[in-house]
């Protein structure tokens, strides 16, 4: 996988070689091996890691994500203290990213649409149906992300260490059943106010997208300014949008991924052992987090299905081919240059 791991491993390998040379020199000169061991142990200085996310404590990426990261890093007893700041406590995504670059926030979880404000090509991974499913997304991360992630790092000084599944983005509405793109014409659906998400709206057939800040979505739905929104089911529940809405459409138009960001400034604080543990722990949590998201999603959907006042439009009742083909045709014309090449490279990895 080409993430911070590949860049850092090269630096770490050089450090290991240098350290080995020092040990050999010390032994040859009659140095004390025990003193060398003590020096190595002392390299794990105390490090406090600040972890930020826009998600609240009720989402799986919190209780099956950053909380696990905190627990495992601190339990390893190699100098880590981890402080968690959920629910945009340190500011919205756009305000937090410069803090990540500066090393003031050590780890952040953000979506590609937010990151594209700083490095535009990364936004292509949030294009509707860019990935077939979460397995495709993870395979792309592990095998084909090097060029895009390297470009992001070179432009920002921030490393994308890995990605955790946030859930498949779906539509939820008030009394509007959607079986294909034509059913979305004229329907006021809330989309995040970013170029790639507004492009998704057009690609999916939404002719009347409503862009309000996330803090205003619930009120907009209550007042009928929007009669629907799109989010993973777990986010729809954690934000209580399903108190207002009563129809879930399982069209899965976007594989939601939260990218785990760590800047070069933060890597400079850590020893080789601490760096390795951080990256390995983030990667090991990924499948656990995905299972947690899937389980939580199905529990919520089962509640909806059991509720006579709620309608679930199942995927077999949706013209998925129409959604997918329309989106792909749209983005082949929407993207240009480097962005188009990145989008096409992702689609070429689809099975």
C-alpha positions in Angstrom: 0.0 0.0 0.0 1.4 3.4 -0.9 0.6 5.6 2.0 2.8 7.2 4.6 4.0 3.6 5.2 6.1 3.4 2.1 7.7 6.9 2.6 8.4 6.3 6.3 9.7 2.8 5.9 12.5 4.1 3.7 13.5 6.7 6.3 13.1 4.1 9.1 15.3 1.6 7.2 18.0 4.2 6.9 17.7 4.8 10.7 18.0 1.1 11.4 21.2 0.8 9.3 22.7 3.8 11.0 21.8 2.5 14.4 23.3 -0.9 13.5 26.5 0.7 12.4 26.8 2.5 15.7 26.2 -0.8 17.6 28.9 -2.6 15.6 31.3 0.3 16.1 30.6 0.4 19.8 31.2 -3.4 20.2 34.4 -3.3 18.2 35.7 -0.5 20.4 34.9 -2.4 23.6 31.6 -0.4 24.2 29.0 -1.6 26.7 26.1 -3.4 24.9 23.8 -2.8 27.8 24.4 1.0 27.4 23.4 0.7 23.8 20.2 -1.1 24.7 19.3 1.5 27.3 19.8 4.3 24.7 17.5 2.5 22.3 14.8 2.2 24.9 15.0 5.9 25.8 14.1 6.8 22.2 10.4 6.3 23.0 9.9 9.7 24.6 6.4 10.6 25.8 4.2 11.7 22.9 0.7 13.1 23.2 -1.3 12.6 20.0 -4.3 14.8 19.3 -7.0 13.0 17.3 -9.8 15.0 15.6 -12.9 14.0 13.6 -16.1 15.6 12.6 -18.1 12.5 13.6 -19.8 12.3 17.0 -19.5 9.6 19.6 -22.5 7.7 18.2 -20.8 6.7 14.9 -18.9 3.5 14.4 -15.8 5.4 13.3 -15.6 6.8 16.8 -16.4 3.8 19.0 -15.0 1.2 16.6 -12.3 3.5 15.3 -10.5 6.2 17.2 -11.5 4.8 20.6 -9.8 1.5 19.6 -6.8 3.5 18.4 -6.5 5.3 21.7 -6.8 2.2 23.7 -4.3 0.1 21.8 -1.6 2.9 21.5 -1.8 3.7 25.2 -1.9 0.0 26.2 1.3 -0.7 24.3 3.1 1.4 27.0 5.7 3.0 24.6 5.0 6.6 25.5 1.7 7.4 23.8 -1.1 9.5 25.3 -4.0 9.9 23.0 -6.6 12.7 23.3 -9.8 12.4 21.2 -11.8 15.4 19.9 -15.0 14.2 18.1 -17.9 16.2 16.7 -15.8 18.9 15.1 -14.7 20.2 18.6 -11.5 21.5 17.0 -13.4 23.1 14.1 -14.9 22.0 10.8 -12.8 20.0 8.3 -11.5 23.0 6.4 -10.3 24.7 9.6 -8.7 21.6 11.0 -6.6 20.7 7.9 -4.1 23.6 8.4 -3.7 22.5 12.0 -2.9 19.0 10.7 -0.3 20.4 8.4 1.3 22.3 11.3 1.3 19.2 13.6 -1.1 20.9 16.0 -3.6 18.1 15.3 -1.7 14.9 15.0 -4.3 12.6 13.4 -7.5 13.6 11.6 -10.3 11.8 9.8 -11.6 13.5 6.8 -13.4 12.8 3.5 -11.8 13.3 0.1 -14.3 16.0 -0.8 -13.0 18.2 2.0 -9.4 17.4 1.2 -9.9 18.3 -2.5 -10.1 22.0 -1.4 -6.3 21.7 -0.8 -5.4 19.1 -3.4 -8.1 18.8 -6.1 -7.2 15.4 -7.6 -8.0 13.6 -4.3 -11.7 14.5 -4.8 -12.1 11.9 -7.5 -12.3 9.1 -5.0 -15.6 10.6 -3.8 -17.2 10.5 -7.2 -20.5 8.6 -7.3 -19.8 4.9 -8.1 -16.1 5.5 -8.5 -15.7 2.3 -6.4 -17.9 -0.7 -7.0 -18.0 -1.5 -3.3 -15.9 -1.3 -0.1 -13.8 -4.3 -1.1 -12.9 -2.5 -4.3 -12.0 0.6 -2.3 -9.7 -1.3 0.1 -8.0 -3.1 -2.8 -7.4 0.2 -4.5 -5.9 1.6 -1.3 -3.6 -1.3 -0.9 -2.5 -1.8 -4.5 -3.1 1.3 -6.6 -3.2 4.5 -4.5 0.5 5.3 -4.6 0.5 8.0 -7.3 -2.5 9.9 -5.9 -1.4 9.7 -2.3 2.2 10.7 -3.2 0.9 13.7 -5.0 -1.2 14.6 -2.0 1.7 14.3 0.3 4.0 16.3 -1.9 1.4 19.1 -2.2 0.5 19.2 1.5 3.1 17.7 3.7 0.4 15.4 5.0 0.3 11.6 4.7 -2.7 9.5 4.1 -1.9 6.5 6.3 -5.0 4.4 5.4 -8.8 4.7 5.0 -11.6 3.5 7.3 -15.1 2.7 6.0 -17.7 5.2 7.0 -20.6 3.5 5.3 -22.2 3.5 1.9 -23.9 6.9 1.2 -27.6 6.4 0.4 -30.6 8.7 0.0 -33.1 9.1 2.8 -36.3 11.2 2.1 -39.7 12.3 3.4 -42.3 10.3 1.4 -40.2 10.1 -1.8 -39.5 6.7 -3.1 -36.6 6.5 -5.6 -36.1 3.6 -8.0 -34.0 5.3 -10.6 -32.4 8.7 -11.6 -35.6 10.0 -13.1 -37.3 9.9 -9.7 -34.9 12.5 -8.4 -35.7 15.2 -10.9 -36.9 18.3 -9.1 -36.7 16.8 -5.7 -34.8 19.1 -3.2 -32.1 16.8 -1.8 -29.4 18.2 0.5 -25.8 17.6 -0.6 -22.7 18.8 1.1 -21.5 22.1 -0.4 -18.3 20.9 -2.2 -17.7 20.7 -5.9 -17.4 16.9 -6.0 -20.6 16.3 -4.0 -22.6 18.8 -6.1 -21.2 17.0 -9.2 -22.5 13.8 -7.7 -25.9 15.3 -7.4 -26.0 16.1 -11.1 -24.5 12.7 -12.0 -27.3 10.9 -10.1 -30.1 12.9 -11.6 -30.7 15.5 -8.8 -31.8 18.7 -10.5 -32.6 20.6 -7.3 -29.7 20.1 -4.9 -29.9 22.0 -1.6 -26.6 23.1 -0.1 -26.9 24.0 3.6 -24.2 23.7 6.3 -24.2 20.4 8.2 -25.4 22.3 11.3 -28.5 23.4 9.4 -29.5 20.1 7.8 -32.0 18.9 10.5 -33.8 22.3 10.5 -33.9 22.3 6.7 -35.5 18.9 6.7 -38.0 19.9 9.4 -39.0 23.0 7.4 -39.2 21.2 4.0 -36.4 23.3 2.5 -35.0 19.8 1.7 -37.1 16.7 1.6 -34.1 14.4 1.6 -30.4 14.0 2.2 -27.6 11.6 1.4 -25.4 10.0 4.0 -24.4 6.5 5.3 -27.2 5.0 7.3 -25.1 5.2 10.5 -24.7 8.9 10.0 -28.4 9.4 9.2 -29.1 7.8 12.5 -26.4 9.5 14.6 -27.6 12.9 13.3 -31.3 12.0 14.0 -32.3 12.8 10.5 -34.5 9.7 10.6 -36.7 11.5 13.1 -37.9 13.7 10.2 -37.4 11.3 7.2 -39.2 8.1 6.6 -37.8 6.5 3.4 -34.4 4.9 2.9 -33.2 4.2 -0.7 -30.4 1.7 -0.7 -28.7 2.8 -3.9 -25.2 2.9 -2.3 -24.0 5.7 -4.6 -20.7 6.3 -2.8 -18.4 4.2 -0.7 -17.8 6.6 2.2 -14.2 6.5 3.4 -12.6 8.5 6.2 -8.9 9.1 5.3 -6.5 8.9 8.3 -4.2 11.9 8.1 -0.8 12.3 9.8 1.5 15.1 8.9 5.3 15.1 8.5 5.4 17.3 11.6 3.8 14.6 13.7 6.1 11.9 12.4 9.0 14.0 13.6 7.8 13.7 17.2 7.8 9.9 17.2 10.5 7.2 17.4 10.8 4.4 14.9 8.9 2.0 17.2 6.1 4.5 17.8 5.8 5.2 14.1 5.5 1.6 13.3 3.0 0.9 16.0 0.8 3.8 15.0 0.7 2.8 11.3 0.2 -0.9 12.0 -2.6 -0.2 14.5 -4.4 2.1 12.1 -4.2 -0.6 9.4 -5.3 -3.4 11.8 -8.4 -1.5 12.9 -9.6 -1.1 9.3 -11.4 -4.5 9.0 -12.7 -4.4 12.5 -14.2 -0.9 11.8 -15.7 -2.1 8.6 -17.5 -5.0 10.3 -18.7 -2.6 13.0 -20.1 -0.3 10.4 -21.8 -3.1 8.5 -23.4 -4.5 11.7 -24.6 -1.1 12.9 -26.1 -0.4 9.4 -28.0 -3.6 9.3 -29.3 -3.1 12.8 -30.7 0.3 11.9 -32.1 -1.0 8.6 -33.9 -3.9 10.4 -35.5 -1.3 12.7 -36.7 0.6 9.6 -38.0 -2.5 8.0 -39.9 -3.4 11.2 -41.5 0.0 11.4 -44.8 0.3 9.4 -44.2 4.1 9.2 -40.9 3.7 7.4 -40.2 2.5 3.9 -37.0 0.8 2.8 -36.4 0.7 -1.0 -34.2 -2.3 -1.4 -31.4 -2.5 -3.9 -33.2 -5.2 -6.0 -36.0 -2.6 -6.5 -33.6 0.0 -7.8 -32.4 0.4 -11.4 -28.7 0.3 -10.3 -27.5 0.0 -13.9 -29.1 3.3 -14.7 -27.5 5.0 -11.8 -24.1 3.6 -12.4 -24.0 4.1 -16.2 -25.3 7.6 -15.9 -22.7 8.5 -13.2 -19.8 7.0 -15.2 -20.9 8.8 -18.4 -21.2 12.1 -16.5 -17.7 11.9 -14.9 -16.0 10.9 -18.1 -17.1 14.3 -19.4 -16.9 16.3 -16.1 -13.3 15.5 -15.2 -10.4 16.7 -17.2 -6.6 16.3 -17.2 -5.0 14.9 -14.0 -8.4 14.5 -12.4 -9.8 12.5 -15.3 -6.7 10.3 -15.4 -7.1 9.6 -11.6 -10.8 8.7 -12.0 -10.1 6.4 -15.0 -7.3 4.7 -13.1 -9.8 3.9 -10.3 -12.4 2.6 -12.7 -9.9 0.4 -14.4 -9.2 -1.4 -11.2 -12.9 -2.4 -10.9 -13.7 -6.0 -11.3 
